[in-house]
Amino acid sequence: REGAARRAPCRCADEPCSSDMVWEQLFKGKWNKEQAAGGADQRQGDWKQQFLVRLRRLQAAYQAKTLPSLVQKLRRKDGLPDLQKMHESLRIKFSLALSPPSGGLMSDGSKVKHLHLRSESVGIFSTSVLVRCSFSNLTFSPPLRLHVRARSSALGSEHELLTAAVLKPSDKSCNCIASDEHFMFIRSSCGRALFCVWKKDSTLAGLFVSMHHMHILEPFLATGPQAALETLAGRPGPDDIDSQLGLHDYSVLLTMHSSKLEVFSNCFYKVAVDKENAFGATRVHRTCVLDQRAADEKRPQAGAAARAGAASGEFYEAKVANFEVLAPHESGGRPPFPCVRPPQLVFQSLAFKSCLPDTLFVDATVFDEHGHICWATSMAVSCQSGGASPHESLLAARRFAAVDFDREHEGQGDAVRWLCVAEHGAAQLVVQLEYGHLTTPGDDRQLPRLNAISWHPELSFLDAWWGSKYASSAR
């Protein structure tokens, strides 16, 4: 592909890159001489055609046979799918494209600016990929459209993964989640992209794009055998025996990370619905609610009636099932799950370095009782301080007391932080972080501990996945 692309920039490169001698060396360099002798037609000429035919044949075989087998075999120690190894097996490279809205022109007169990312700009985590990029020699002025594409050299195919709008800071719908003296950090409506904008002239200084492995793998698996995608994220068949269908035996994999390092990662097993408050209504502050429906049209979605209730107002309201992933610690004890690093996000430009405390990326992966992924999301999130949670539900009202005498407030600021990940029409994840425990004596840096986690899938989302009728029976 690279050899064929080099002939495009100028006519001088056209003849050398089309030379049969060049393609013969490429063929023999990619496959050893024994394979070349057995697999290539030894007549003179047409080495380019032989190279492309063989490459396409191998890519087709990989998609038809090797990939479904890898989806079956690549498993973690607990038996759940190893998404990071699946991603690595596809040998994916990412590229970005920035363009003005409505077919306008860039400052240099071009319609679109393509950026091919180096490996240093792409961070691979256990459940997601983070693309980070800063613009020192390029000037981009919002409004813009961002396109993220991925190409798999193992499959020979390319897909667009994400399209997001880069809004002006003055736009009313702009969602600024953090800022400092130099930059504003604006989150896209889907939550996956975080744009760093200069305060002085509102130009784009850089960006972060966080994509869950499932969102990357899905378009590549969808073009191959159906069994591969069904093994990873296939909906379960009908079940008339289980009276608690879809209300037990979930596994919740939670990962929090900065731009380069993981802050927390753990999988919680045997997650079941809260027996005392199985169903109920929730209210989430609208700043926490993100919409990923446009990028995930194939996933189960809530009906129009369920989405209509959140059309306006300061809060997003939905009917949900209440799952307690991690119960709050008992009085007198410490929360058992500490973070290994401070939750913060660092953005580095040529002149300035911004460190945003309580801002990070959260990856949530929920597996059903069959080990299939039923909900996967990756978002940029800013912690909310104070005692009041941005999420209101019967479970939260019963579980979280207004005063906890185990926390030490004096001299340590707010002891509680809240992380709320809410996806419009799908589910909500609420994490309570508790400070007040120093890492080592004499160390002023405090590492929070996870005190409680709850998961609240919308009833219409559960019905779409399991074929149940909880939304109608819970009224």
C-alpha positions in Angstrom: 0.0 0.0 0.0 2.8 2.4 0.9 4.7 1.5 -2.4 1.6 2.2 -4.4 0.9 5.5 -2.6 4.4 6.9 -3.4 3.6 7.2 -7.1 0.8 9.7 -6.4 2.7 12.8 -5.3 4.7 13.4 -8.5 5.2 12.0 -12.0 8.9 11.4 -11.3 8.0 8.7 -8.7 5.4 7.1 -11.0 7.7 5.0 -13.1 10.1 3.7 -10.4 7.1 2.7 -8.1 5.4 0.9 -11.0 8.6 -0.9 -12.0 8.3 -4.7 -12.1 11.7 -5.0 -10.4 10.4 -3.0 -7.4 7.4 -5.2 -7.0 9.4 -8.4 -7.4 11.6 -7.3 -4.5 8.6 -6.4 -2.5 7.1 -9.8 -3.1 10.2 -11.7 -2.2 10.9 -9.5 0.8 7.4 -10.1 2.2 7.5 -13.8 1.7 10.6 -16.0 1.8 12.1 -17.5 -1.4 10.5 -20.9 -0.9 7.0 -19.4 -0.5 7.7 -17.1 -3.4 8.8 -20.0 -5.6 5.7 -22.0 -4.7 3.1 -19.3 -4.7 4.1 -17.0 -7.5 3.8 -17.5 -11.2 7.5 -17.5 -12.4 6.8 -16.0 -15.7 8.5 -12.7 -16.2 6.6 -9.5 -15.5 3.3 -8.7 -13.6 4.9 -8.9 -10.2 2.6 -6.2 -8.9 -0.5 -8.1 -9.8 0.9 -11.3 -8.2 1.7 -9.3 -5.0 -1.8 -7.8 -4.7 -3.5 -11.1 -5.5 -1.6 -13.0 -2.9 -2.0 -10.3 -0.3 -5.8 -10.1 -0.8 -6.0 -13.9 -0.6 -4.2 -14.0 2.7 -6.3 -11.1 4.1 -9.5 -12.9 3.1 -8.3 -16.1 4.8 -7.4 -14.2 7.9 -10.9 -12.7 8.1 -12.7 -15.9 7.3 -10.7 -18.4 9.5 -8.1 -16.8 11.7 -10.1 -14.0 13.1 -13.1 -16.1 14.4 -10.6 -18.5 15.9 -8.8 -15.6 17.7 -12.1 -14.3 19.1 -12.7 -17.7 20.6 -9.1 -18.3 21.9 -8.0 -14.9 23.2 -9.3 -14.9 26.7 -8.3 -13.4 30.0 -7.5 -15.6 33.0 -11.1 -15.2 34.2 -12.4 -16.4 30.9 -13.7 -13.0 29.6 -12.6 -11.8 26.1 -9.1 -10.2 26.0 -10.0 -7.1 24.0 -6.5 -5.7 24.0 -5.0 -8.8 22.3 -7.8 -8.9 19.8 -7.0 -5.3 18.9 -3.3 -6.0 18.6 -3.9 -8.9 16.3 -5.6 -6.7 13.7 -2.5 -4.4 13.4 -4.5 -1.2 13.3 -3.2 2.3 12.4 -5.2 5.4 13.0 -5.6 8.7 11.1 -7.4 12.0 11.7 -9.1 14.4 9.4 -10.2 17.9 10.2 -12.5 19.8 7.9 -14.7 22.9 8.2 -18.4 22.4 8.4 -20.7 22.9 5.4 -18.0 22.3 2.9 -15.9 25.4 3.7 -12.1 25.8 3.3 -9.3 25.6 5.8 -7.0 28.6 6.5 -4.5 27.2 3.9 -7.2 26.9 1.3 -7.6 23.1 1.5 -11.0 21.4 2.1 -9.6 18.8 4.6 -6.4 18.2 6.5 -5.3 14.6 6.9 -3.1 13.6 9.8 -1.5 10.1 10.0 -0.6 9.3 13.6 2.6 7.7 14.7 2.7 5.0 17.3 3.8 7.5 20.0 0.5 9.3 19.6 -1.6 6.2 20.3 -1.9 4.7 23.8 -3.2 1.1 24.1 -4.9 0.3 27.3 -6.6 -2.9 28.4 -10.1 -1.8 27.3 -9.5 1.3 25.1 -7.3 3.2 22.8 -6.4 6.8 23.5 -5.3 9.1 20.6 -3.4 12.2 21.8 -2.3 15.0 19.5 -1.0 18.6 19.9 -0.8 21.1 17.1 2.3 23.3 17.3 3.0 24.1 13.6 -0.7 23.9 12.5 -3.5 26.3 13.1 -7.1 25.1 13.3 -9.9 27.4 14.1 -13.3 26.0 15.2 -15.9 25.2 14.2 -14.5 22.0 12.6 -15.5 18.4 12.0 -13.2 15.7 13.3 -13.1 12.3 11.6 -11.2 9.3 13.1 -10.4 6.4 10.8 -8.7 3.1 11.4 -7.0 0.7 8.9 -6.2 -2.9 9.7 -3.3 -4.3 7.7 -4.3 -7.8 8.8 -7.7 -7.4 7.1 -6.8 -4.8 4.4 -9.9 -2.8 5.3 -10.5 0.7 6.6 -13.4 2.1 8.6 -14.5 5.5 10.0 -14.8 5.1 13.8 -15.9 8.5 15.0 -17.1 11.9 13.7 -17.3 14.8 16.2 -17.9 18.5 16.0 -15.3 20.9 17.3 -17.4 23.8 18.6 -16.4 27.4 19.3 -15.9 28.1 23.0 -18.7 30.8 22.7 -21.2 28.2 21.4 -24.1 27.7 23.9 -23.9 23.9 23.5 -20.2 23.8 24.2 -19.4 21.5 27.1 -16.3 22.8 28.9 -15.4 20.3 31.6 -12.1 21.9 32.8 -9.8 24.9 32.2 -6.7 26.6 33.4 -5.0 29.9 32.6 -4.1 28.9 29.1 -6.5 26.3 27.8 -10.2 25.3 27.8 -11.0 21.6 27.6 -14.2 21.0 25.6 -15.8 17.6 25.5 -17.7 16.4 22.5 -21.4 15.4 22.7 -20.4 11.7 22.6 -17.8 12.1 25.3 -15.1 10.3 23.4 -13.2 13.4 22.2 -11.7 16.1 24.4 -10.5 19.3 22.6 -7.9 21.6 24.0 -8.6 25.2 22.9 -6.4 28.2 23.5 -8.0 30.9 25.6 -6.3 33.8 23.9 -7.4 33.1 20.3 -9.8 30.1 20.5 -7.7 28.0 18.1 -7.3 24.3 18.6 -4.1 23.4 20.6 -4.6 19.7 20.6 -7.0 16.8 21.3 -7.6 13.5 23.0 -9.8 10.8 21.5 -10.7 7.8 23.7 -12.3 4.8 21.9 -13.3 1.5 23.6 -11.8 -1.6 21.9 -15.4 -2.8 21.3 -16.2 0.3 19.2 -13.0 -0.3 17.2 -13.4 -4.0 16.7 -17.1 -4.0 15.8 -16.9 -2.6 12.2 -14.1 -4.9 11.3 -15.9 -8.0 12.8 -19.2 -7.0 11.2 -17.7 -7.5 7.7 -16.5 -11.0 8.4 -18.2 -14.2 9.5 -21.2 -13.5 11.8 -20.0 -16.0 14.4 -17.0 -13.8 15.3 -19.2 -10.8 16.3 -21.8 -13.1 17.9 -19.2 -14.7 20.1 -18.0 -11.3 21.4 -21.2 -9.3 21.7 -24.1 -11.5 20.5 -27.5 -11.0 22.1 -28.7 -14.1 24.1 -31.5 -16.3 22.9 -35.0 -16.4 24.4 -35.3 -17.8 27.9 -38.7 -18.7 29.4 -37.3 -20.5 32.5 -35.2 -17.8 34.3 -37.7 -15.6 36.3 -34.8 -13.1 37.0 -33.7 -12.9 33.4 -31.1 -10.2 32.9 -31.0 -9.3 36.6 -28.0 -11.3 37.8 -24.5 -12.6 37.1 -23.0 -9.6 35.3 -19.3 -8.8 35.3 -18.3 -5.1 35.3 -14.8 -4.2 34.2 -13.9 -0.7 35.2 -10.7 1.1 34.1 -9.7 4.6 34.7 -6.6 6.1 33.1 -4.8 9.4 32.3 -3.3 10.2 28.9 -0.5 7.5 29.4 -1.0 5.5 32.6 -3.7 3.6 34.3 -5.2 5.0 37.5 -7.4 2.0 38.4 -8.5 -1.3 36.9 -10.6 -4.1 38.3 -13.3 -6.5 37.3 -16.3 -7.1 39.6 -18.1 -10.4 39.3 -21.5 -11.8 40.1 -23.2 -8.4 40.0 -26.9 -8.6 40.6 -29.8 -6.3 40.9 -30.5 -4.7 44.3 -33.2 -6.8 45.9 -34.8 -4.0 47.9 -34.9 -1.5 45.0 -34.7 -3.5 41.8 -36.4 -0.9 39.6 -36.9 2.8 40.0 -36.4 6.2 38.4 -33.2 8.2 38.3 -32.3 11.8 37.8 -28.9 12.7 36.4 -27.5 16.2 35.9 -27.5 16.9 32.2 -23.8 17.8 32.1 -23.1 14.1 32.9 -25.3 12.7 30.1 -23.6 11.9 26.8 -25.1 10.7 23.5 -23.3 7.9 21.7 -26.3 6.6 19.6 -25.0 8.0 16.3 -21.8 5.9 16.6 -23.5 2.8 17.9 -26.6 2.3 15.7 -26.3 -1.5 15.9 -26.5 -1.7 19.7 -29.8 -2.0 21.5 -31.4 1.3 22.0 -34.1 2.7 24.2 -37.4 3.4 22.5 -38.6 6.9 21.5 -40.9 7.1 24.5 -38.0 6.5 26.9 -35.8 9.1 25.2 -38.6 11.7 25.1 -38.5 12.1 28.9 -35.0 13.6 28.7 -35.8 16.2 26.0 -35.5 19.2 28.2 -34.7 20.5 31.7 -31.6 20.5 33.9 -31.9 16.7 34.7 -32.1 13.6 32.6 -34.7 11.2 33.9 -35.1 7.5 33.1 -36.5 4.3 34.4 -33.7 1.9 35.3 -32.7 -1.3 37.1 -30.4 -0.7 40.1 -27.3 -2.9 40.3 -24.8 -2.5 43.2 -21.4 -3.3 41.8 -19.5 -2.3 45.0 -21.2 -1.7 48.3 -20.0 1.2 50.5 -17.4 0.3 53.1 -18.5 -0.5 56.6 -18.2 2.1 59.4 -14.7 2.1 60.9 -13.1 0.5 57.8 -11.3 1.7 54.7 -12.6 1.3 51.2 -10.8 -1.7 49.8 -10.0 -0.6 46.3 -7.3 2.2 46.1 -6.2 4.1 43.0 -2.5 3.5 42.1 -2.0 7.1 40.8 -3.7 10.5 41.2 -6.7 11.0 38.9 -5.4 13.7 36.6 -4.9 14.6 33.0 -1.8 16.2 31.5 -1.7 18.1 28.3 1.7 19.2 27.0 2.2 21.9 24.3 5.6 23.3 23.2 5.3 26.2 25.6 3.0 25.1 28.4 2.0 22.1 30.4 -1.5 21.8 31.8 -2.2 19.4 34.7 -6.0 18.9 35.3 -6.7 17.3 38.7 -9.8 15.1 39.0 -10.1 14.8 35.2 -9.5 11.4 33.5 -10.9 8.8 31.1 -13.3 6.1 32.3 -13.8 2.8 30.4 -16.7 0.7 31.5 -17.3 -2.8 30.1 -20.3 -4.9 31.2 -20.5 -8.6 30.3 -23.7 -10.6 30.7 -24.0 -14.0 32.3 -22.9 -15.6 28.9 -19.7 -13.5 28.8 -20.9 -11.3 26.0 -20.4 -7.6 26.0 -23.7 -5.8 26.5 -22.5 -2.3 27.3 -19.1 -0.7 26.5 -18.2 2.9 26.8 -15.1 5.1 27.1 -15.5 8.8 28.0 -13.6 11.8 29.3 -15.0 12.6 32.8 -14.4 15.3 35.3 -14.9 14.4 39.0 -17.5 16.4 40.9 -16.6 17.3 44.4 -18.9 17.9 47.4 -21.3 15.7 49.2 -24.2 15.8 46.7 -24.1 13.2 43.9 -25.0 14.3 40.4 -27.0 11.0 40.2 -30.3 10.6 42.2 -32.0 7.2 42.7 -33.6 5.1 45.4 -30.4 3.0 45.7 -28.2 6.1 46.2 -30.6 7.6 48.7 -30.5 4.5 50.8 -26.8 3.8 50.5 -25.1 7.1 50.8 -25.5 9.0 54.1 -25.2 12.7 54.2 -22.6 12.5 57.0 -19.9 9.8 57.3 -17.8 10.2 60.5 -15.1 7.9 59.1 -13.9 10.6 56.7 -11.4 13.2 57.9 -12.4 16.6 56.5 -10.2 19.0 58.3 -7.2 20.2 56.2 -7.9 17.9 53.3 -10.6 19.7 51.3 -13.6 17.7 50.1 -13.2 14.1 51.0 -15.6 12.8 48.4 -15.5 12.9 44.6 -18.2 11.6 42.2 -17.7 10.1 38.8 -20.9 9.8 36.8 -20.9 8.1 33.3 -24.3 8.4 31.8 -25.1 7.3 28.2 -28.3 8.6 26.7 -30.8 5.7 26.2 -28.5 3.0 27.6 -27.0 3.0 31.1 -25.5 5.0 33.9 -22.4 4.2 36.0 -21.8 6.0 39.3 -18.5 5.8 41.2 -17.8 7.4 44.6 -14.2 8.2 45.3 -13.0 8.9 48.9 -9.9 10.8 49.9 -8.4 11.1 53.3 -5.8 8.3 53.3 -2.2 9.2 52.6 -0.1 6.8 50.5 3.0 6.8 52.8 3.9 8.8 55.9 5.1 12.3 55.0 3.6 12.1 51.5 1.3 14.9 50.8 -0.1 13.3 47.6 -3.4 11.7 48.4 -4.6 8.7 46.4 -8.4 8.2 46.5 -10.1 4.9 47.1 -13.3 3.6 45.4 -15.9 3.5 48.1 -19.0 2.5 46.0 -20.0 1.7 42.5 -23.5 1.3 41.1 -24.7 0.5 37.6 -28.1 1.6 36.3 -29.2 0.2 32.8 -32.4 1.7 31.5 -35.2 -0.8 31.4 -35.8 -0.3 27.7 -32.1 -1.1 27.1 -32.4 -4.3 29.1 -35.5 -5.3 27.2 -33.8 -4.8 23.9 -30.9 -7.0 25.0 -32.7 -9.8 26.7 -36.1 -9.7 25.0 -37.8 -9.1 28.4 -40.7 -6.7 29.3 -39.4 -4.9 32.4 -40.2 -1.5 31.0 -43.9 -2.3 30.8 -44.2 -4.4 34.0 -42.4 -1.7 36.2 -44.9 1.0 35.4 
